[in-house]
Amino acid sequence: MNPAELVGLWSSEPYEYGSMEMTELVLLSDGRGWSLFENSAGAYELERLTWSVPEPGRLELHMHLYVLAEINENQVEVEQQSPLDERQNVAYTLTSDTTVLEPDGFVALDLSERVVVRSRFGLRRREVTVEDDRTHVVVPYG
């Protein structure tokens, strides 16, 4: 059973002061999820994954599918999709943090290694579904 404290949409946004890109790590309660790298030009790189906590303080990610898409005004154009079989097992800690962008504080997820291109994320919201993956309409979940 995966801990509910990890479920949600985690974003690098609180740590991206002045940046034109953003990274997300989404962990669904059913053990699915995705990592996302997005920039202001509309590039959208996503890796669909499954996740588990094999032991306290360790997060295991198994990346299954890579999707490269361009998204403009709610239109999704998939440029590439390819299967993956990559695993990452990282230590994690949950803490409280504040930044210039989030002075009131938030829950922070710190990973021992980078996932996509970041290792620090702030919790944006707990309620997330596959519909929050904007590519799900053209590359359905199996």
N, CA, C and O atoms as a DFTB+ gen file, in Angstrom:
568 C
 N C O
     1  1       0.837      -1.191       0.000
     2  2       0.000       0.000       0.000
     3  2       0.880       1.252       0.000
     4  3       1.813       1.369       0.794
     5  1       0.571       2.169      -0.890
     6  2       1.340       3.395      -0.988
     7  2       0.814       4.437      -0.011
     8  3      -0.399       4.571       0.151
     9  1       1.699       5.173       0.638
    10  2       1.257       6.154       1.622
    11  2       0.506       7.325       0.984
    12  3       0.940       7.881      -0.025
    13  1      -0.616       7.684       1.584
    14  2      -1.438       8.779       1.071
    15  2      -0.686      10.104       1.092
    16  3      -1.018      11.011       0.328
    17  1       0.316      10.231       1.948
    18  2       1.059      11.489       2.033
    19  2       1.829      11.812       0.749
    20  3       2.222      12.960       0.540
    21  1       2.049      10.817      -0.108
    22  2       2.747      11.059      -1.377
    23  2       1.802      11.302      -2.548
    24  3       2.232      11.780      -3.597
    25  1       0.540      10.985      -2.386
    26  2      -0.429      11.138      -3.470
    27  2      -0.658      12.623      -3.741
    28  3      -0.876      13.415      -2.825
    29  1      -0.602      12.977      -5.028
    30  2      -0.911      14.346      -5.402
    31  2      -0.086      14.835      -6.566
    32  3       0.700      14.095      -7.158
    33  1      -0.283      16.104      -6.880
    34  2       0.461      16.771      -7.927
    35  2       1.560      17.590      -7.257
    36  3       1.287      18.548      -6.534
    37  1       2.793      17.198      -7.510
    38  2       3.981      17.843      -6.954
    39  2       4.624      18.660      -8.071
    40  3       4.835      18.147      -9.169
    41  1       4.935      19.917      -7.802
    42  2       5.459      20.808      -8.834
    43  2       6.763      21.469      -8.385
    44  3       6.956      21.764      -7.206
    45  1       7.642      21.692      -9.347
    46  2       8.874      22.434      -9.060
    47  2       8.619      23.940      -9.017
    48  3       9.519      24.713      -8.687
    49  1       7.419      24.350      -9.342
    50  2       7.067      25.759      -9.467
    51  2       7.491      26.642      -8.285
    52  3       7.990      27.742      -8.524
    53  1       7.321      26.222      -7.030
    54  2       7.743      27.106      -5.935
    55  2       9.246      27.407      -5.937
    56  3       9.680      28.392      -5.339
    57  1      10.032      26.575      -6.599
    58  2      11.480      26.736      -6.650
    59  2      11.969      27.316      -7.974
    60  3      13.175      27.423      -8.191
    61  1      11.059      27.685      -8.847
    62  2      11.409      28.116     -10.202
    63  2      11.307      29.625     -10.370
    64  3      10.731      30.086     -11.355
    65  1      11.834      30.390      -9.463
    66  2      11.773      31.846      -9.525
    67  2      12.424      32.350     -10.811
    68  3      13.626      32.170     -11.006
    69  1      11.649      32.975     -11.683
    70  2      12.150      33.533     -12.925
    71  2      12.348      32.532     -14.050
    72  3      12.890      32.885     -15.098
    73  1      11.924      31.305     -13.858
    74  2      12.144      30.275     -14.866
    75  2      11.005      30.240     -15.871
    76  3       9.873      30.610     -15.559
    77  1      11.318      29.789     -17.082
    78  2      10.323      29.650     -18.137
    79  2       9.931      28.190     -18.331
    80  3       9.322      27.836     -19.340
    81  1      10.281      27.342     -17.361
    82  2       9.945      25.926     -17.452
    83  2       9.492      25.424     -16.097
    84  3       9.707      26.066     -15.069
    85  1       8.859      24.257     -16.118
    86  2       8.300      23.690     -14.911
    87  2       8.335      22.176     -15.014
    88  3       8.213      21.610     -16.100
    89  1       8.501      21.538     -13.882
    90  2       8.506      20.090     -13.810
    91  2       7.446      19.661     -12.806
    92  3       7.273      20.298     -11.767
    93  1       6.741      18.582     -13.119
    94  2       5.762      18.019     -12.187
    95  2       6.020      16.534     -12.010
    96  3       6.507      15.849     -12.909
    97  1       5.682      16.067     -10.837
    98  2       5.654      14.646     -10.548
    99  2       4.273      14.377      -9.975
   100  3       3.900      14.933      -8.942
   101  1       3.514      13.520     -10.652
   102  2       2.148      13.231     -10.238
   103  2       2.074      11.775      -9.795
   104  3       2.440      10.865     -10.540
   105  1       1.596      11.571      -8.576
   106  2       1.457      10.234      -8.010
   107  2      -0.015      10.007      -7.676
   108  3      -0.551      10.621      -6.753
   109  1      -0.664       9.120      -8.432
   110  2      -2.075       8.804      -8.227
   111  2      -2.210       7.754      -7.129
   112  3      -1.278       6.991      -6.872
   113  1      -3.359       7.719      -6.492
   114  2      -3.577       6.788      -5.380
   115  2      -3.565       5.325      -5.814
   116  3      -3.335       4.440      -4.989
   117  1      -3.812       5.054      -7.115
   118  2      -3.826       3.669      -7.589
   119  2      -2.444       3.159      -8.002
   120  3      -2.330       2.054      -8.532
   121  1      -1.390       3.954      -7.765
   122  2      -0.037       3.525      -8.084
   123  2       0.435       3.927      -9.470
   124  3       1.559       3.601      -9.854
   125  1      -0.399       4.631     -10.231
   126  2       0.022       5.169     -11.527
   127  2       0.467       6.612     -11.337
   128  3       0.313       7.187     -10.260
   129  1       1.018       7.182     -12.391
   130  2       1.393       8.580     -12.330
   131  2       2.171       8.989     -13.558
   132  3       2.194       8.272     -14.559
   133  1       2.811      10.145     -13.480
   134  2       3.637      10.623     -14.569
   135  2       4.586      11.699     -14.059
   136  3       4.364      12.316     -13.017
   137  1       5.647      11.901     -14.825
   138  2       6.528      13.046     -14.610
   139  2       6.417      13.903     -15.861
   140  3       6.219      13.393     -16.964
   141  1       6.547      15.198     -15.678
   142  2       6.298      16.131     -16.772
   143  2       7.342      17.227     -16.766
   144  3       7.694      17.757     -15.711
   145  1       7.834      17.564     -17.939
   146  2       8.669      18.735     -18.146
   147  2       7.955      19.589     -19.179
   148  3       7.642      19.118     -20.272
   149  1       7.697      20.851     -18.832
   150  2       6.949      21.737     -19.726
   151  2       7.650      23.091     -19.765
   152  3       8.130      23.581     -18.742
   153  1       7.706      23.692     -20.958
   154  2       8.279      25.036     -21.048
   155  2       7.271      26.008     -21.649
   156  3       6.208      25.606     -22.122
   157  1       7.617      27.282     -21.624
   158  2       6.672      28.317     -22.060
   159  2       6.395      28.281     -23.556
   160  3       5.432      28.898     -24.009
   161  1       7.205      27.580     -24.331
   162  2       6.976      27.476     -25.776
   163  2       5.948      26.409     -26.129
   164  3       5.606      26.248     -27.301
   165  1       5.450      25.677     -25.133
   166  2       4.428      24.668     -25.380
   167  2       4.950      23.250     -25.478
   168  3       4.171      22.328     -25.716
   169  1       6.255      23.049     -25.299
   170  2       6.798      21.688     -25.311
   171  2       6.363      20.962     -24.049
   172  3       6.380      21.524     -22.954
   173  1       5.982      19.736     -24.217
   174  2       5.375      18.948     -23.149
   175  2       5.975      17.552     -23.223
   176  3       5.581      16.755     -24.074
   177  1       6.929      17.242     -22.338
   178  2       7.562      15.929     -22.294
   179  2       7.072      15.200     -21.054
   180  3       7.215      15.686     -19.932
   181  1       6.497      14.036     -21.273
   182  2       5.858      13.307     -20.192
   183  2       6.329      11.864     -20.181
   184  3       6.482      11.242     -21.232
   185  1       6.557      11.338     -18.990
   186  2       6.844       9.916     -18.825
   187  2       5.785       9.333     -17.900
   188  3       5.679       9.729     -16.739
   189  1       5.017       8.407     -18.411
   190  2       4.027       7.727     -17.577
   191  2       4.736       6.665     -16.760
   192  3       5.699       6.051     -17.220
   193  1       4.252       6.454     -15.545
   194  2       4.957       5.588     -14.615
   195  2       4.016       4.894     -13.656
   196  3       2.838       5.234     -13.553
   197  1       4.557       3.921     -12.962
   198  2       3.925       3.364     -11.774
   199  2       4.880       3.642     -10.624
   200  3       6.084       3.806     -10.820
   201  1       4.321       3.691      -9.421
   202  2       5.153       4.015      -8.269
   203  2       4.759       3.168      -7.066
   204  3       3.630       2.692      -6.952
   205  1       5.715       3.001      -6.187
   206  2       5.461       2.290      -4.936
   207  2       6.485       2.741      -3.907
   208  3       7.479       3.392      -4.230
   209  1       6.218       2.383      -2.675
   210  2       7.133       2.654      -1.570
   211  2       7.541       1.292      -1.015
   212  3       6.837       0.736      -0.172
   213  1       8.681       0.743      -1.481
   214  2       9.088      -0.593      -1.063
   215  2       9.498      -0.667       0.404
   216  3       9.454      -1.734       1.017
   217  1       9.895       0.469       0.959
   218  2      10.236       0.558       2.384
   219  2      10.093       2.016       2.780
   220  3      10.160       2.894       1.920
   221  1       9.900       2.291       4.050
   222  2       9.715       3.685       4.479
   223  2      10.871       4.581       4.010
   224  3      12.044       4.239       4.159
   225  1      10.507       5.727       3.445
   226  2      11.500       6.685       3.002
   227  2      12.103       6.418       1.637
   228  3      13.007       7.137       1.212
   229  1      11.610       5.376       0.927
   230  2      12.106       5.064      -0.418
   231  2      10.951       5.086      -1.410
   232  3       9.899       4.500      -1.153
   233  1      11.139       5.747      -2.521
   234  2      10.143       5.851      -3.575
   235  2      10.701       5.167      -4.818
   236  3      11.776       5.522      -5.303
   237  1       9.961       4.181      -5.330
   238  2      10.375       3.490      -6.541
   239  2       9.460       3.906      -7.686
   240  3       8.236       3.825      -7.586
   241  1      10.080       4.354      -8.775
   242  2       9.367       4.775      -9.965
   243  2       9.750       3.851     -11.109
   244  3      10.927       3.556     -11.318
   245  1       8.747       3.399     -11.843
   246  2       8.988       2.567     -13.029
   247  2       8.359       3.290     -14.209
   248  3       7.135       3.318     -14.338
   249  1       9.193       3.880     -15.080
   250  2       8.720       4.624     -16.222
   251  2       8.386       3.666     -17.360
   252  3       9.208       2.834     -17.744
   253  1       7.152       3.791     -17.905
   254  2       6.644       2.869     -18.924
   255  2       6.546       3.461     -20.324
   256  3       6.732       2.752     -21.312
   257  1       6.254       4.765     -20.414
   258  2       5.954       5.359     -21.716
   259  2       6.437       6.804     -21.745
   260  3       6.221       7.566     -20.803
   261  1       7.094       7.165     -22.845
   262  2       7.520       8.546     -23.074
   263  2       6.590       9.169     -24.108
   264  3       6.297       8.559     -25.137
   265  1       6.129      10.380     -23.832
   266  2       5.259      11.111     -24.758
   267  2       5.809      12.525     -24.916
   268  3       6.009      13.240     -23.934
   269  1       6.048      12.917     -26.164
   270  2       6.443      14.284     -26.486
   271  2       5.273      14.900     -27.247
   272  3       4.834      14.363     -28.264
   273  1       4.776      16.015     -26.754
   274  2       3.613      16.641     -27.387
   275  2       3.781      18.150     -27.413
   276  3       4.580      18.723     -26.673
   277  1       3.017      18.767     -28.274
   278  2       2.907      20.211     -28.292
   279  2       1.463      20.535     -27.939
   280  3       0.529      19.971     -28.510
   281  1       1.293      21.443     -27.000
   282  2      -0.052      21.774     -26.529
   283  2      -0.261      23.268     -26.673
   284  3       0.459      24.074     -26.084
   285  1      -1.257      23.619     -27.464
   286  2      -1.607      25.019     -27.671
   287  2      -3.117      25.163     -27.574
   288  3      -3.864      24.483     -28.279
   289  1      -3.552      26.040     -26.709
   290  2      -4.976      26.326     -26.542
   291  2      -5.824      25.066     -26.493
   292  3      -6.777      24.914     -27.258
   293  1      -5.472      24.177     -25.598
   294  2      -6.187      22.921     -25.343
   295  2      -6.161      21.937     -26.508
   296  3      -6.903      20.955     -26.486
   297  1      -5.339      22.166     -27.514
   298  2      -5.156      21.193     -28.582
   299  2      -3.851      20.456     -28.334
   300  3      -2.808      21.068     -28.104
   301  1      -3.928      19.138     -28.384
   302  2      -2.775      18.295     -28.105
   303  2      -2.332      17.617     -29.394
   304  3      -3.113      16.922     -30.044
   305  1      -1.077      17.825     -29.752
   306  2      -0.505      17.146     -30.908
   307  2       0.682      16.324     -30.435
   308  3       1.714      16.872     -30.048
   309  1       0.529      14.994     -30.467
   310  2       1.603      14.109     -30.040
   311  2       2.617      13.997     -31.157
   312  3       2.274      13.603     -32.272
   313  1       3.857      14.337     -30.872
   314  2       4.930      14.273     -31.857
   315  2       5.690      12.962     -31.785
   316  3       6.239      12.494     -32.782
   317  1       5.719      12.372     -30.595
   318  2       6.445      11.107     -30.424
   319  2       5.901      10.394     -29.192
   320  3       5.542      11.020     -28.194
   321  1       5.852       9.087     -29.288
   322  2       5.595       8.264     -28.108
   323  2       6.396       6.982     -28.265
   324  3       6.466       6.402     -29.348
   325  1       6.993       6.554     -27.173
   326  2       7.799       5.340     -27.241
   327  2       7.797       4.657     -25.881
   328  3       7.771       5.318     -24.844
   329  1       7.825       3.319     -25.895
   330  2       7.834       2.584     -24.625
   331  2       9.152       2.795     -23.884
   332  3      10.204       3.016     -24.485
   333  1       9.058       2.720     -22.578
   334  2      10.221       2.820     -21.698
   335  2      10.218       1.640     -20.743
   336  3       9.181       1.015     -20.518
   337  1      11.351       1.345     -20.198
   338  2      11.462       0.377     -19.110
   339  2      12.613       0.836     -18.227
   340  3      13.666       0.201     -18.165
   341  1      12.387       1.956     -17.544
   342  2      13.408       2.553     -16.686
   343  2      12.899       2.588     -15.252
   344  3      11.729       2.874     -15.000
   345  1      13.794       2.293     -14.321
   346  2      13.438       2.304     -12.903
   347  2      14.335       3.272     -12.152
   348  3      15.513       3.445     -12.465
   349  1      13.741       3.886     -11.161
   350  2      14.485       4.784     -10.298
   351  2      14.007       4.535      -8.870
   352  3      12.805       4.539      -8.604
   353  1      14.931       4.325      -7.971
   354  2      14.616       4.110      -6.563
   355  2      15.348       5.192      -5.789
   356  3      16.577       5.186      -5.714
   357  1      14.592       6.124      -5.211
   358  2      15.179       7.294      -4.561
   359  2      14.698       7.414      -3.123
   360  3      13.588       6.999      -2.790
   361  1      15.533       7.976      -2.289
   362  2      15.109       8.318      -0.930
   363  2      14.260       9.584      -1.011
   364  3      14.484      10.437      -1.870
   365  1      13.288       9.697      -0.113
   366  2      12.474      10.913      -0.093
   367  2      12.237      11.363       1.338
   368  3      12.245      10.560       2.271
   369  1      12.028      12.653       1.489
   370  2      11.595      13.233       2.758
   371  2      10.507      14.252       2.459
   372  3      10.504      14.888       1.405
   373  1       9.598      14.394       3.386
   374  2       8.550      15.405       3.317
   375  2       8.811      16.408       4.434
   376  3       8.997      16.026       5.590
   377  1       8.824      17.685       4.086
   378  2       9.065      18.743       5.061
   379  2       8.143      19.912       4.752
   380  3       7.417      19.894       3.758
   381  1       8.172      20.912       5.594
   382  2       7.513      22.191       5.314
   383  2       8.568      23.136       4.775
   384  3       9.718      23.103       5.214
   385  1       8.185      23.979       3.824
   386  2       9.149      24.897       3.232
   387  2       8.440      26.194       2.858
   388  3       7.215      26.231       2.742
   389  1       9.209      27.238       2.674
   390  2       8.739      28.513       2.131
   391  2       9.745      28.967       1.089
   392  3      10.931      28.651       1.177
   393  1       9.261      29.712       0.100
   394  2      10.139      30.320      -0.907
   395  2       9.612      31.721      -1.184
   396  3       8.565      32.117      -0.673
   397  1      10.342      32.455      -1.991
   398  2       9.904      33.785      -2.396
   399  2       8.533      33.702      -3.058
   400  3       7.684      34.569      -2.853
   401  1       8.322      32.659      -3.847
   402  2       7.055      32.492      -4.553
   403  2       5.942      31.953      -3.668
   404  3       4.765      32.121      -3.987
   405  1       6.292      31.310      -2.564
   406  2       5.308      30.708      -1.656
   407  2       5.659      31.059      -0.203
   408  3       6.044      30.182       0.570
   409  1       5.529      32.330       0.165
   410  2       5.936      32.746       1.509
   411  2       5.068      32.181       2.638
   412  3       5.493      32.160       3.793
   413  1       3.850      31.721       2.309
   414  2       2.968      31.174       3.335
   415  2       3.260      29.716       3.648
   416  3       2.703      29.159       4.595
   417  1       4.121      29.099       2.868
   418  2       4.539      27.729       3.142
   419  2       3.765      26.685       2.369
   420  3       2.659      26.928       1.885
   421  1       4.372      25.517       2.263
   422  2       3.798      24.387       1.540
   423  2       4.516      23.123       1.977
   424  3       5.559      23.180       2.628
   425  1       3.944      21.974       1.611
   426  2       4.597      20.693       1.858
   427  2       5.605      20.467       0.746
   428  3       5.269      20.575      -0.433
   429  1       6.838      20.153       1.117
   430  2       7.902      19.935       0.135
   431  2       8.275      18.463       0.083
   432  3       8.352      17.787       1.109
   433  1       8.506      17.982      -1.127
   434  2       9.001      16.632      -1.370
   435  2      10.432      16.763      -1.864
   436  3      10.680      17.316      -2.935
   437  1      11.370      16.252      -1.079
   438  2      12.781      16.277      -1.447
   439  2      13.222      14.865      -1.793
   440  3      13.046      13.937      -1.004
   441  1      13.799      14.712      -2.981
   442  2      14.262      13.416      -3.464
   443  2      15.788      13.391      -3.472
   444  3      16.429      14.425      -3.662
   445  1      16.362      12.220      -3.267
   446  2      17.819      12.090      -3.230
   447  2      18.451      12.201      -4.613
   448  3      19.659      12.414      -4.720
   449  1      17.658      12.062      -5.671
   450  2      18.132      12.195      -7.045
   451  2      17.088      12.952      -7.842
   452  3      15.929      13.057      -7.438
   453  1      17.510      13.472      -8.967
   454  2      16.576      14.172      -9.847
   455  2      15.614      13.189     -10.512
   456  3      16.000      12.097     -10.928
   457  1      14.362      13.605     -10.599
   458  2      13.358      12.910     -11.396
   459  2      12.995      13.910     -12.482
   460  3      12.604      15.038     -12.183
   461  1      13.120      13.511     -13.717
   462  2      13.100      14.415     -14.871
   463  2      14.327      15.308     -14.703
   464  3      15.441      14.856     -14.967
   465  1      14.163      16.545     -14.279
   466  2      15.318      17.423     -14.098
   467  2      15.355      18.088     -12.726
   468  3      16.183      18.969     -12.498
   469  1      14.491      17.694     -11.823
   470  2      14.423      18.326     -10.497
   471  2      14.415      17.280      -9.387
   472  3      14.083      16.115      -9.606
   473  1      14.788      17.726      -8.197
   474  2      14.734      16.845      -7.028
   475  2      13.919      17.455      -5.890
   476  3      13.775      16.838      -4.834
   477  1      13.383      18.668      -6.094
   478  2      12.552      19.321      -5.080
   479  2      11.228      19.739      -5.699
   480  3      11.176      20.337      -6.774
   481  1      10.163      19.406      -4.987
   482  2       8.823      19.700      -5.470
   483  2       7.955      20.206      -4.319
   484  3       8.159      19.836      -3.162
   485  1       7.005      21.037      -4.645
   486  2       6.019      21.494      -3.677
   487  2       4.664      20.902      -4.019
   488  3       4.309      20.782      -5.191
   489  1       3.914      20.537      -3.001
   490  2       2.582      19.970      -3.221
   491  2       1.639      21.062      -3.704
   492  3       1.472      22.086      -3.042
   493  1       1.020      20.837      -4.870
   494  2       0.041      21.785      -5.410
   495  2      -1.371      21.384      -5.019
   496  3      -2.185      22.227      -4.643
   497  1      -1.657      20.083      -5.111
   498  2      -2.975      19.594      -4.692
   499  2      -2.935      18.083      -4.547
   500  3      -2.134      17.400      -5.186
   501  1      -3.812      17.578      -3.697
   502  2      -3.887      16.130      -3.444
   503  2      -4.765      15.414      -4.468
   504  3      -4.446      14.298      -4.877
   505  1      -5.853      16.033      -4.884
   506  2      -6.806      15.400      -5.795
   507  2      -6.309      15.496      -7.231
   508  3      -6.247      16.583      -7.806
   509  1      -5.956      14.346      -7.806
   510  2      -5.462      14.289      -9.177
   511  2      -6.034      13.039      -9.832
   512  3      -6.192      12.006      -9.181
   513  1      -6.346      13.136     -11.131
   514  2      -6.825      11.985     -11.899
   515  2      -6.065      11.916     -13.222
   516  3      -5.323      12.840     -13.557
   517  1      -6.242      10.831     -13.975
   518  2      -5.572      10.721     -15.277
   519  2      -5.986      11.843     -16.228
   520  3      -5.232      12.176     -17.142
   521  1      -7.161      12.429     -16.034
   522  2      -7.612      13.526     -16.888
   523  2      -6.720      14.762     -16.733
   524  3      -6.731      15.635     -17.601
   525  1      -5.952      14.850     -15.649
   526  2      -5.019      15.957     -15.477
   527  2      -3.792      15.822     -16.374
   528  3      -3.055      16.789     -16.566
   529  1      -3.574      14.642     -16.918
   530  2      -2.538      14.430     -17.936
   531  2      -3.158      14.881     -19.247
   532  3      -4.043      14.212     -19.781
   533  1      -2.703      16.000     -19.761
   534  2      -3.344      16.584     -20.948
   535  2      -3.178      15.728     -22.191
   536  3      -3.877      15.962     -23.177
   537  1      -2.279      14.739     -22.191
   538  2      -2.129      13.855     -23.348
   539  2      -3.063      12.650     -23.281
   540  3      -3.101      11.864     -24.228
   541  1      -3.810      12.480     -22.203
   542  2      -4.643      11.277     -22.057
   543  2      -5.716      11.162     -23.143
   544  3      -6.190      10.061     -23.423
   545  1      -6.102      12.276     -23.752
   546  2      -7.147      12.232     -24.784
   547  2      -6.653      11.626     -26.090
   548  3      -7.446      11.077     -26.855
   549  1      -5.342      11.720     -26.357
   550  2      -4.812      11.165     -27.597
   551  2      -3.949       9.919     -27.371
   552  3      -3.740       9.130     -28.293
   553  1      -3.454       9.746     -26.155
   554  2      -2.694       8.541     -25.792
   555  2      -3.333       8.011     -24.512
   556  3      -2.878       8.329     -23.413
   557  1      -4.387       7.205     -24.651
   558  2      -5.132       6.759     -23.472
   559  2      -4.305       5.869     -22.539
   560  3      -3.343       5.221     -22.952
   561  1      -4.705       5.863     -21.296
   562  2      -4.106       4.946     -20.327
   563  2      -4.651       3.549     -20.582
   564  3      -5.845       3.385     -20.835
   565  1      -3.792       2.548     -20.516
   566  2      -4.212       1.173     -20.769
   567  2      -4.700       0.453     -19.554
   568  3      -5.083      -0.714     -19.640
